[in-house]
Amino acid sequence: MDVIQTMRSILKAESEAVAAIPVTEDYGRAVEAIVERVHRRGGKLVSAGMGKAGQIAMNIATTFSSTGTPAVNLHPSEAQHGDLGVVQPNDIVLLVSNSGKTREIIELVELLRGLYPEIPTIVISGAPGSPLAKLADIALFTAPAPEVCPLGLTPTTSTTMMTVIGDILVVSVMQAIGFTRQDYAKRHHGGYLGEASRKASGDE
């Protein structure tokens, strides 16, 4: 198979996987919980994941922060060595794990609940029956699609779907809080996006 054929195959497989992500009422619950904890109670969103999922969790946190919802990323291993202290009572936690079995993430949930028993957790995962899914207050699942990696192992299709779910949450929260171009411009002072947002909002 040449590169063009591979590209077409991957585009087809990943687009079909994204389109098959289950659409459930839990998305509305997740958005409401984020708005309640962050925008009404003054908390923040704390994301966490390990490996590739950890990178997705970090991206979700930075995107939330840039669009009006304060968020930080917490490395699960570092949480066990004091970084858990960044979590506060009114926060909400977003955990990303495709398998739902990641030891460090499950341990993080136990640590969080030992610190603040009532802190809500949202999970993005590909495994509805997993230990992490059972611990979650709200669970958002990817479609049961194979990885496009030829070995069937490397996180590829799964990470695409988890990223899209993160985008759904970010955009939905933006709409819920009425986040504007002017608000965006205040948070972006440099680069192309900063310039574009200021022009669009009439600040230049």
N, C-alpha and C positions, 0 to 999 in steps of 0.2 A: 504493500500500500504506500503510495507516495504522499508527500506532505499535504497536497491539496485534498486528496481523498480523506486523509486523517483529519484535516481541519473540518471538512463537511460532516464527517461522522461524529466528531466531538461536539460541534455546534448543534447538531440534531439531538444527540443524546442529552446534552446538558439543558437545552431549551425545553425538551420534553419533561425532564426531571423537575425543572423549576415550575412548569405549568401544572405538574401533578402534586405540588405541595398542598397538603390538606388545608382547606379554608374552614376555620372553626371560630366559634364564639370566644375562644380563649384569647384571640388577638385583641378583641375589645376589652376583655378583662385585664390583659397585660397593659394596654395603653392607659386605662383608667387607674390602675395601680401605680404606674409611673407618675402620672399627673398628680395623683393624691400625695404620694410620698415626697416627690421633689418640688412640685409647684405649689402645693397647699401647705405642706408641713415643713418645707425648707430643707429637706434632705438632699441626697444625691443618688445617682445610679452607680453601683459598683459592679463592674463586669469582671469575669474571670474565666480562664480556660487554660489548657495545657497544650503545648506543641502548636500545630497549625490552628487548632481551635482557639488557642490563646491569642494568636495573632488576629483572628477574626474578632475576638472579644475586645481587644485593644482598639481595633478599627471602629467597632460599634461605639465604644466609649468616646473616642475623639470626635466622631461624627455627631453624637448627641451633644457634646460640649459646644461644638461650633454652631449648633442650631438651637441654643437656648436652654438646654437641659443639662445642668452640671453633672459630670460623670468622671469617674476615675477607673483605671484598670488595676486590679490587684492580682499579683502573681501568686498562685495557690501555695507554692513552696515557700516563698518569702513570707506569706501570711503566718506560717508556723514559726517564724523567727522574729515576730514583732510587728510586721506590717499590717496585721489584722487590726491594729489600733487606728487605722484610717477610717474604719467603719463606725458610723454613728447611729443612734437609735432610730432616726426617721428615714434612714436610707432604704433602698431596695436593691436586691442583688440579681444580676443577670448572669447565668452560668451557661457556658457553651461546651458541649461534649457530644460528639457523634455517637459514640458507643454507649454513653450513659453509665459507664463502668469505671471511668477514670478515678483511680484511687485518690489522687490529690484533691480532686473536686468534691468527692464524697466526704473526705475528711474536712474540707473547708466548710461544707454545710454544717457538720457537727460542731466545728469551732464557732461558726457564726451564731448558731442557736445556743451555744454555751454562753456567748457574750450577750446576745439580744434574742431571747427565745421567740419573740413575735416578728422578727424581721422577715418580710416576704421574699420568696425566691421565684424567679422566672427561669425556666430551663429551655434551651434550644438544643434539640437532640434528634437523632435518627432512630432511637430505640424506645418505643412506647412502654415496654415492659421492664425497662432497666431499673436498677436501684436508684439512680438519680431522678428518673422520671417519677418514681414513687415518693421521693422526698420533696418534690417541687410543689409549690402552691399553684403555679400555672405552668403548663408544659406546651411548647410549640414544636411540632415535629416536621422533619423533612419527609419527602416522598421515599419509598423503598426502592431506590434506584442504584444500580451498581456503579462503582467508580469507573471513569473512562480510562484510568491508568491501565496499560496492557497487562499488568500483574494483578489488577483488581485490588490493590493494597493502598497505593498512595492517595491521600485525601485530595480529591479533585472535584468530582460531581458533588460530594457531600459538602465541601467547603463553599462551593458556589451557592448551593441552596441555603446554607446557614447565613451566608452574607446577605442574600436576598431577604431572608426573614428579618435580619437586623435592619435592613433598609425600610422594610414595611413598618417596623416599630418606630424608627426615627421619623419617617414622613408622617405617620399617623399622629405622633405626639406633636410634631410641628403644627399640624392642622388643629389639633385639640387646644393648643395654647395660643393660636393666632400669631405664630411667629412670622414677622414681616421682613422685607428686604432691608428696611432701615435697621431692624434688629440684627440682621446678618452682617450688615456693614460695620456695626459697632464692634463686632467680634473678629473682623478680618481687616487688618490695617495694611497688610503687605501682599505682594503677589498679584497675579491676574484676577483671582476671585475678589480680593479686596477692592481693586480698582473697579471691576465690573459692578460689584454690589453698590459702591458709592455712587457711580454714575447712574445706575438704575434707580437709586433712592433719591437722587437729586442733591447729594451731599457735596458734589464737585461742580 
